[in-house]
Amino acid sequence: MKGIYKWGAAALVAGGGVAVWLSMGENAQQDFRFKTDKVSKGDFVSKVQATGTLEPEELVDVGAQVTGEIKEFGTDADGNRVDYGSEVKAGQLLARIDDTIVELDIKRAEASVAQAKAQILSAEAGLAQARASISQAQANKNKADRDLDRAKKLGVGDALSQMSYDQYVNAAETAAASLESAEAQLQTATAQQASAAAQLQSAQAQLESELRNRDYTRITTPVDGTIVVRQVNVGQTVVSSMNATTLFLVARDLSKMQIWASVNEADIAKVKPGQEVRYTVDALPNENFTGVVNKIRPNATMSSNVVTYIVEVDIENPDRKLLPYMSANANFIVKEVKDALMVPDAVFDFRPSPDMIDEQFRKSRPKPPPVEVAAEDEAADPAKQAEEGERTLIWRKVGEKTVAPIRVLKKDTDGTRTIVIPAEGETLEPGTELVTGIMAVTTEESASSGGSNNPFAPKRPERRQRTAGGVEAKPGQNQGGGHRGGPPM
């Protein structure tokens, strides 16, 4: 019984809310007729709509790291100058910058390398000389030491004078000092050799840098792809700063692209990675394309108090019909049901008055359930109710002024149409005429009807006539003359 009460409650909560006959004035009266729509059967698609642009999946920024004038552009495989849309291969020349200054810098670096090498040779010669001086000083010291030892053994006397002895001592001390000086010269020569070696390394590094700068004057593409943007012309001067100047944008592979779609925050929860996306482009309005959601960028943007998120959609473009930066109208497929019975959402807003319900249903219509019983049923298993759908009634047109209820489960909606499933024992076929509302029809008695009597037209009320004395005549009084009739004679 509780189930029956539910169906009756959905239909008759506002059962007396439709007023059919309304007062339209002294000379008019209102009739009505039903507004209807039909049940349809087909594929139901719940979707999120968004707009976006087509973007290359991978875009390579080719820039310049040196300053100079653009002297020439490279050529493609067909010998044509590279330009927008040119197909290029990795390592292919795109442009050449004037390398005059770079060549001068290379020559200076080469001269620095040569000078550093000469200094190394000079340092090596000084080192050899210092070593030879050490050897000579060591020999002189050894001889002076031996002479001093003999002088000490003889001592100062008749055989060796004091002056000669002092000379031997002085010679030994001078030889020791010469040895120390030669050793210091060796250390200096060693330091000079190390300095020359460092200068050579610096000069060689500078030379390698200038040679690399010469390579940088040849702008080449690092990947195979298609030139999407060319931002320079021959004769234009490129000024390299802290950031490399962009000369070309090369799309790596235009057979695989992306749509960057802006999705409103109210719909973003319905979009998931891996979700199917169906889209069209303005350039090919009669063709439909499909893609797959890659990811949702978490950084939102706000414009006019509307928050949107960028959703990346991977698409295939094997025949290159789609070009970068085309506008795309994307539909994110949230749910799709095949061969579904669908009704317009307006049918759920219609509530008939009791006298509109067909007589056979009017006599047996269920009464609304008590409030506490309905609350218990709804709280019993809300998850099951959500899965089954909302129970409700829709109204089928039976006659010109009568309707009959149909119990249905209300399922998914796309904002215009809703999937319904007939309840057990109910029948609902495509083409069934359902009532969505009523339309007022006003009829007035025509003054030019020639006295014809339309039984369905409202009657004009009688107008009271005045007598000659100014007193309103009542119905049944003689209104033909200007005087009151007297009693029969």
C-alpha positions as CSV (number, residue, x, y, z in Angstrom):
1,M,0.0,0.0,0.0
2,K,2.9,2.3,0.7
3,G,4.0,2.1,-2.9
4,I,0.6,3.0,-4.2
5,Y,0.5,5.9,-1.8
6,K,3.8,7.1,-3.3
7,W,2.5,7.2,-6.9
8,G,-0.7,8.9,-5.8
9,A,1.2,11.5,-3.7
10,A,3.4,12.5,-6.7
11,A,0.3,13.2,-8.8
12,L,-2.1,14.8,-6.3
13,V,0.0,17.0,-4.0
14,A,-1.1,20.0,-6.1
15,G,-4.2,18.3,-7.5
16,G,-6.5,21.3,-7.1
17,G,-4.0,23.9,-8.4
18,V,-5.2,24.4,-12.0
19,A,-8.0,26.8,-12.5
20,V,-9.7,26.3,-15.9
21,W,-12.3,29.0,-16.1
22,L,-11.2,32.5,-15.4
23,S,-13.1,35.8,-15.6
24,M,-11.9,37.7,-18.7
25,G,-14.3,40.6,-18.6
26,E,-17.8,41.5,-19.4
27,N,-17.8,40.3,-23.0
28,A,-15.3,37.4,-22.9
29,Q,-15.0,33.9,-21.3
30,Q,-12.0,31.6,-21.2
31,D,-11.7,28.0,-22.4
32,F,-8.6,25.8,-22.6
33,R,-6.9,23.1,-24.5
34,F,-3.9,20.8,-23.6
35,K,-0.4,21.5,-24.7
36,T,1.2,18.1,-25.6
37,D,4.4,16.5,-26.7
38,K,5.2,13.0,-27.7
39,V,7.3,10.2,-26.2
40,S,10.4,9.6,-28.3
41,K,12.8,6.7,-28.4
42,G,16.5,6.9,-29.3
43,D,20.0,7.3,-28.0
44,F,20.2,9.5,-24.9
45,V,23.5,11.4,-24.4
46,S,24.3,13.4,-21.3
47,K,27.2,15.7,-22.0
48,V,29.1,18.7,-20.9
49,Q,29.6,21.3,-23.6
50,A,32.7,23.5,-23.9
51,T,34.7,25.4,-26.4
52,G,38.5,25.4,-27.0
53,T,41.3,25.6,-29.5
54,L,43.4,23.0,-31.2
55,E,47.0,23.0,-30.1
56,P,50.0,21.0,-31.2
57,E,50.8,18.2,-28.7
58,E,54.4,19.2,-28.5
59,L,55.6,22.6,-29.6
60,V,59.4,23.3,-29.8
61,D,60.7,26.8,-29.4
62,V,63.7,27.4,-31.6
63,G,65.7,30.5,-30.6
64,A,69.0,32.3,-31.1
65,Q,71.8,32.5,-28.5
66,V,74.0,35.0,-30.4
67,T,73.4,38.5,-31.7
68,G,73.6,39.3,-35.3
69,E,71.7,39.9,-38.6
70,I,69.7,37.2,-40.3
71,K,71.6,36.6,-43.5
72,E,69.5,33.8,-45.1
73,F,66.9,31.1,-44.5
74,G,67.5,27.4,-45.0
75,T,65.7,25.2,-47.6
76,D,63.4,22.2,-47.2
77,A,63.6,18.9,-49.0
78,D,62.1,20.4,-52.2
79,G,64.6,23.2,-52.3
80,N,62.1,25.9,-51.2
81,R,62.9,28.4,-48.5
82,V,61.6,27.3,-45.2
83,D,58.5,29.2,-44.2
84,Y,55.1,28.6,-42.4
85,G,54.0,25.0,-42.9
86,S,57.4,23.7,-44.1
87,E,58.2,20.2,-43.1
88,V,61.7,20.0,-41.6
89,K,64.0,17.3,-40.3
90,A,66.1,17.3,-37.1
91,G,69.4,19.2,-37.7
92,Q,68.1,21.0,-40.8
93,L,69.1,24.6,-41.3
94,L,66.4,27.1,-40.7
95,A,68.3,30.4,-40.8
96,R,71.9,31.7,-40.7
97,I,73.0,34.7,-38.6
98,D,75.9,36.9,-39.8
99,D,79.0,35.3,-38.2
100,T,81.6,38.1,-39.0
101,I,81.9,39.2,-35.4
102,V,82.0,35.6,-34.2
103,E,84.9,34.8,-36.7
104,L,86.9,37.7,-35.3
105,D,86.3,36.4,-31.8
106,I,87.5,33.0,-32.9
107,K,90.7,34.4,-34.3
108,R,91.4,36.3,-31.1
109,A,90.8,33.1,-29.1
110,E,93.1,31.2,-31.4
111,A,95.8,33.9,-30.9
112,S,95.3,33.6,-27.1
113,V,95.8,29.8,-27.4
114,A,99.0,30.3,-29.3
115,Q,100.3,32.8,-26.9
116,A,99.5,30.5,-23.9
117,K,101.4,27.7,-25.7
118,A,104.4,30.0,-26.2
119,Q,104.4,30.9,-22.5
120,I,104.3,27.2,-21.7
121,L,107.4,26.6,-23.8
122,S,109.1,29.6,-22.2
123,A,108.2,28.3,-18.8
124,E,109.5,24.9,-19.6
125,A,112.9,26.4,-20.8
126,G,113.1,28.4,-17.6
127,L,112.4,25.3,-15.7
128,A,115.2,23.4,-17.4
129,Q,117.6,26.3,-16.9
130,A,116.7,26.4,-13.2
131,R,117.4,22.7,-12.9
132,A,120.8,23.1,-14.6
133,S,121.6,26.0,-12.3
134,I,120.8,23.8,-9.3
135,S,123.1,21.1,-10.6
136,Q,126.0,23.6,-11.0
137,A,125.3,25.2,-7.7
138,Q,125.3,21.8,-6.0
139,A,128.6,20.9,-7.7
140,N,130.2,24.2,-6.5
141,K,128.9,23.6,-3.0
142,N,130.3,20.1,-2.9
143,K,133.8,21.4,-4.0
144,A,133.7,24.2,-1.5
145,D,132.8,21.8,1.3
146,R,135.7,19.5,0.4
147,D,138.1,22.4,0.3
148,L,136.9,23.6,3.7
149,D,137.2,20.2,5.2
150,R,140.9,20.0,4.1
151,A,141.6,23.5,5.4
152,K,140.1,22.5,8.8
153,K,142.4,19.5,9.0
154,L,145.5,21.5,8.2
155,G,144.5,24.3,10.5
156,V,145.9,27.8,10.6
157,G,149.7,27.7,10.7
158,D,152.8,27.6,8.6
159,A,151.2,25.6,5.9
160,L,147.9,27.5,5.8
161,S,147.5,31.1,6.5
162,Q,144.5,32.6,8.2
163,M,143.5,34.5,5.0
164,S,143.5,31.3,3.0
165,Y,141.4,29.5,5.6
166,D,138.9,32.4,5.5
167,Q,138.7,32.1,1.8
168,Y,137.8,28.4,2.0
169,V,135.1,29.2,4.5
170,N,133.7,32.0,2.4
171,A,133.7,29.9,-0.8
172,A,131.7,27.2,1.0
173,E,129.1,29.7,2.2
174,T,128.8,31.3,-1.2
175,A,128.3,27.9,-2.9
176,A,125.5,27.1,-0.4
177,A,123.8,30.4,-1.1
178,S,124.1,29.8,-4.9
179,L,122.4,26.4,-4.4
180,E,119.5,28.0,-2.5
181,S,119.1,30.6,-5.2
182,A,119.0,28.0,-7.9
183,E,116.4,26.0,-6.0
184,A,114.3,29.2,-5.7
185,Q,114.6,29.8,-9.5
186,L,113.4,26.3,-10.0
187,Q,110.3,27.0,-8.0
188,T,109.6,30.2,-9.9
189,A,110.0,28.4,-13.2
190,T,107.6,25.7,-12.0
191,A,105.0,28.3,-11.1
192,Q,105.4,30.0,-14.4
193,Q,104.9,26.7,-16.2
194,A,101.6,26.1,-14.2
195,S,100.4,29.6,-15.0
196,A,101.1,29.2,-18.7
197,A,99.2,25.9,-18.6
198,A,96.2,27.5,-16.9
199,Q,96.3,30.4,-19.5
200,L,96.3,27.8,-22.3
201,Q,93.3,26.0,-20.8
202,S,91.4,29.4,-20.5
203,A,92.4,30.3,-24.1
204,Q,91.3,26.9,-25.4
205,A,88.0,27.2,-23.5
206,Q,87.4,30.6,-25.0
207,L,88.2,29.2,-28.4
208,E,85.7,26.4,-27.9
209,S,83.1,28.9,-26.8
210,E,83.6,31.0,-29.9
211,L,83.5,28.0,-32.1
212,R,80.2,27.0,-30.4
213,N,78.9,30.6,-31.1
214,R,79.7,30.1,-34.7
215,D,77.6,27.0,-34.6
216,Y,74.9,29.0,-33.0
217,T,74.8,31.3,-36.0
218,R,73.3,28.3,-37.8
219,I,69.8,28.0,-36.5
220,T,68.7,24.4,-36.9
221,T,65.7,22.4,-35.8
222,P,66.2,19.9,-33.0
223,V,63.3,17.7,-34.0
224,D,61.3,16.5,-37.0
225,G,58.2,18.6,-37.4
226,T,56.3,21.4,-39.1
227,I,57.0,25.1,-38.8
228,V,54.0,26.7,-37.2
229,V,55.4,30.2,-36.6
230,R,58.3,32.2,-38.2
231,Q,59.0,35.4,-36.3
232,V,62.0,36.9,-38.2
233,N,62.8,38.0,-41.7
234,V,66.1,38.2,-43.7
235,G,67.9,41.4,-42.7
236,Q,66.4,41.6,-39.3
237,T,68.8,41.9,-36.4
238,V,68.5,39.4,-33.6
239,V,69.5,40.7,-30.2
240,S,70.2,37.9,-27.7
241,S,69.6,38.7,-24.1
242,M,69.2,36.6,-20.9
243,N,66.4,34.7,-22.7
244,A,66.9,33.2,-26.1
245,T,65.0,35.1,-28.8
246,T,62.3,33.0,-30.4
247,L,62.8,32.7,-34.2
248,F,60.6,29.6,-35.1
249,L,58.0,27.4,-33.4
250,V,58.1,23.9,-34.7
251,A,55.2,21.4,-34.0
252,R,56.8,18.0,-33.5
253,D,53.9,15.9,-35.0
254,L,50.7,17.4,-36.3
255,S,49.2,14.0,-36.7
256,K,48.6,14.1,-32.9
257,M,47.2,17.2,-31.4
258,Q,45.2,18.4,-28.4
259,I,42.1,20.5,-27.6
260,W,42.5,22.9,-24.8
261,A,38.9,23.3,-23.7
262,S,37.6,25.8,-21.1
263,V,35.1,24.0,-18.8
264,N,32.9,25.8,-16.3
265,E,33.5,25.0,-12.6
266,A,29.9,23.8,-12.3
267,D,30.6,21.0,-14.8
268,I,34.2,20.2,-14.1
269,A,33.3,17.4,-11.7
270,K,31.6,15.5,-14.5
271,V,34.9,15.5,-16.6
272,K,37.3,12.6,-16.0
273,P,40.6,11.5,-17.6
274,G,39.9,8.8,-20.3
275,Q,36.4,10.2,-21.0
276,E,35.2,10.3,-24.6
277,V,34.9,13.7,-26.2
278,R,33.0,14.4,-29.4
279,Y,33.8,17.7,-31.2
280,T,33.4,19.7,-34.3
281,V,35.4,22.6,-35.8
282,D,34.0,25.6,-37.6
283,A,36.1,24.9,-40.7
284,L,34.5,21.4,-41.1
285,P,31.0,21.8,-39.8
286,N,29.7,18.6,-41.4
287,E,32.3,16.3,-39.9
288,N,32.4,14.9,-36.4
289,F,35.6,13.9,-34.6
290,T,36.4,12.1,-31.3
291,G,39.1,12.4,-28.7
292,V,39.9,11.4,-25.1
293,V,40.4,13.5,-22.0
294,N,44.1,13.5,-21.1
295,K,44.1,15.7,-17.9
296,I,42.5,18.6,-16.1
297,R,44.8,21.4,-15.3
298,P,44.4,22.4,-11.7
299,N,45.1,26.1,-12.2
300,A,41.8,27.8,-12.7
301,T,41.2,31.2,-14.4
302,M,38.5,33.7,-13.5
303,S,36.8,36.0,-16.0
304,S,33.7,38.1,-15.1
305,N,33.3,36.1,-11.9
306,V,33.2,32.8,-13.9
307,V,35.8,30.2,-13.0
308,T,36.9,27.8,-15.7
309,Y,39.5,25.0,-15.9
310,I,41.5,24.0,-19.0
311,V,41.0,20.4,-20.0
312,E,43.5,18.8,-22.3
313,V,41.9,16.4,-24.9
314,D,44.1,14.1,-27.0
315,I,43.0,13.9,-30.6
316,E,44.2,12.1,-33.7
317,N,44.8,14.0,-37.0
318,P,46.3,11.4,-39.4
319,D,45.2,13.2,-42.6
320,R,46.3,16.6,-41.3
321,K,42.9,18.2,-41.9
322,L,42.9,19.8,-38.6
323,L,45.2,22.8,-38.2
324,P,46.6,24.4,-35.0
325,Y,44.5,27.0,-33.3
326,M,41.2,26.1,-34.9
327,S,38.2,26.7,-32.7
328,A,36.6,23.5,-31.4
329,N,33.1,22.8,-30.0
330,A,33.6,19.9,-27.6
331,N,31.0,17.6,-25.9
332,F,32.3,15.6,-23.0
333,I,30.2,12.4,-22.9
334,V,29.0,11.9,-19.3
335,K,26.6,9.1,-20.0
336,E,25.0,7.4,-23.1
337,V,22.0,5.1,-23.2
338,K,20.9,3.3,-26.3
339,D,17.2,3.0,-27.3
340,A,15.9,4.9,-24.3
341,L,12.3,6.2,-23.9
342,M,12.6,9.9,-23.4
343,V,10.0,12.6,-22.5
344,P,10.3,16.4,-22.5
345,D,11.0,17.7,-19.0
346,A,7.9,19.9,-19.2
347,V,5.6,16.8,-18.6
348,F,6.8,16.6,-15.0
349,D,5.5,20.2,-14.3
350,F,1.9,19.5,-15.3
351,R,-0.6,18.8,-12.5
352,P,-4.2,18.3,-13.6
353,S,-7.2,19.4,-11.6
354,P,-9.5,16.5,-10.5
355,D,-12.1,17.2,-13.1
356,M,-9.5,16.8,-15.9
357,I,-8.7,13.2,-14.9
358,D,-10.5,10.6,-16.9
359,E,-13.5,9.2,-15.0
360,Q,-12.2,5.6,-14.7
361,F,-9.0,6.8,-13.1
362,R,-10.7,9.5,-11.1
363,K,-12.8,7.0,-9.2
364,S,-9.9,4.8,-8.3
365,R,-7.1,7.3,-7.8
366,P,-5.1,6.7,-4.7
367,K,-5.1,9.1,-1.8
368,P,-2.0,10.9,-0.6
369,P,-0.1,8.9,2.0
370,P,0.4,10.2,5.5
371,V,3.5,12.4,5.9
372,E,5.2,10.1,8.4
373,V,4.7,7.0,6.2
374,A,6.3,8.7,3.2
375,A,9.2,9.8,5.3
376,E,9.9,6.3,6.6
377,D,9.8,4.9,3.0
378,E,12.2,7.6,1.7
379,A,14.6,7.0,4.5
380,A,14.5,3.2,4.1
381,D,17.1,2.9,1.4
382,P,18.1,6.2,-0.3
383,A,20.9,4.5,-2.2
384,K,18.5,2.1,-3.8
385,Q,16.0,4.9,-4.6
386,A,18.8,6.9,-6.3
387,E,19.8,3.9,-8.4
388,E,16.2,3.0,-9.4
389,G,15.2,6.6,-10.1
390,E,12.6,9.0,-8.9
391,R,9.0,7.7,-8.8
392,T,6.5,10.1,-10.4
393,L,3.5,10.4,-12.6
394,I,3.1,11.7,-16.1
395,W,-0.2,12.4,-17.9
396,R,-1.4,10.9,-21.1
397,K,-4.0,12.8,-23.2
398,V,-7.2,10.8,-23.4
399,G,-9.8,13.2,-24.7
400,E,-10.0,16.9,-25.5
401,K,-10.4,17.7,-21.8
402,T,-9.3,14.6,-20.0
403,V,-6.0,12.9,-19.1
404,A,-4.9,9.6,-17.6
405,P,-1.9,8.9,-15.3
406,I,1.2,6.8,-16.2
407,R,3.5,5.7,-13.4
408,V,7.2,6.0,-14.4
409,L,10.7,6.0,-12.9
410,K,12.5,9.3,-13.7
411,K,16.1,8.7,-14.7
412,D,18.8,10.8,-16.2
413,T,18.2,14.1,-17.9
414,D,20.2,16.4,-20.2
415,G,18.3,19.5,-19.2
416,T,15.7,19.1,-22.0
417,R,14.7,15.5,-22.1
418,T,14.6,12.8,-19.4
419,I,14.8,9.1,-19.6
420,V,11.7,7.3,-18.1
421,I,11.0,3.7,-17.4
422,P,7.4,2.6,-17.1
423,A,6.5,1.1,-13.8
424,E,5.3,-2.5,-13.5
425,G,2.0,-2.9,-15.2
426,E,2.3,0.4,-17.1
427,T,2.6,0.8,-20.9
428,L,4.5,3.6,-22.6
429,E,5.1,3.6,-26.3
430,P,7.0,6.0,-28.6
431,G,4.6,8.6,-30.0
432,T,2.3,8.6,-27.0
433,E,0.9,12.0,-26.5
434,L,1.7,13.5,-23.1
435,V,0.3,16.7,-21.6
436,T,2.9,19.4,-20.8
437,G,0.4,22.1,-19.8
438,I,-2.7,23.9,-20.7
439,M,-3.3,26.8,-23.1
440,A,-6.1,29.4,-22.6
441,V,-8.5,29.8,-25.5
442,T,-10.6,33.0,-25.4
443,T,-13.9,33.1,-27.3
444,E,-16.1,36.2,-27.8
445,E,-19.6,36.5,-29.2
446,S,-19.3,38.0,-32.6
447,A,-21.5,41.1,-33.3
448,S,-21.7,40.1,-37.0
449,S,-22.9,36.6,-36.4
450,G,-26.3,37.4,-37.9
451,G,-28.2,36.1,-34.9
452,S,-26.6,32.6,-35.2
453,N,-26.6,30.8,-31.9
454,N,-23.2,29.0,-31.1
455,P,-23.9,26.6,-28.2
456,F,-20.2,26.7,-27.3
457,A,-19.9,30.5,-27.3
458,P,-20.4,32.4,-24.0
459,K,-23.7,34.3,-23.7
460,R,-23.7,38.0,-23.6
461,P,-25.5,39.1,-20.4
462,E,-28.7,41.1,-20.9
463,R,-28.3,44.9,-20.7
464,R,-31.0,46.8,-18.8
465,Q,-32.8,49.5,-20.7
466,R,-33.8,52.9,-19.4
467,T,-37.4,54.2,-19.5
468,A,-38.4,57.7,-20.6
469,G,-38.4,58.7,-17.0
470,G,-34.8,57.6,-16.6
471,V,-35.7,54.6,-14.4
472,E,-34.0,51.4,-15.5
473,A,-36.4,48.9,-16.9
474,K,-36.5,45.4,-15.5
475,P,-36.7,42.4,-17.7
476,G,-40.2,41.7,-18.8
477,Q,-41.1,45.4,-19.0
478,N,-42.3,47.0,-22.2
479,Q,-39.4,48.7,-23.8
480,G,-41.0,49.6,-27.1
481,G,-42.4,53.1,-26.3
482,G,-41.6,56.0,-24.2
483,H,-44.5,55.6,-21.7
484,R,-45.5,53.1,-19.2
485,G,-48.4,50.9,-20.4
486,G,-51.7,51.1,-18.4
487,P,-54.2,48.4,-17.4
488,P,-56.3,46.8,-20.1
489,M,-59.5,48.6,-20.7
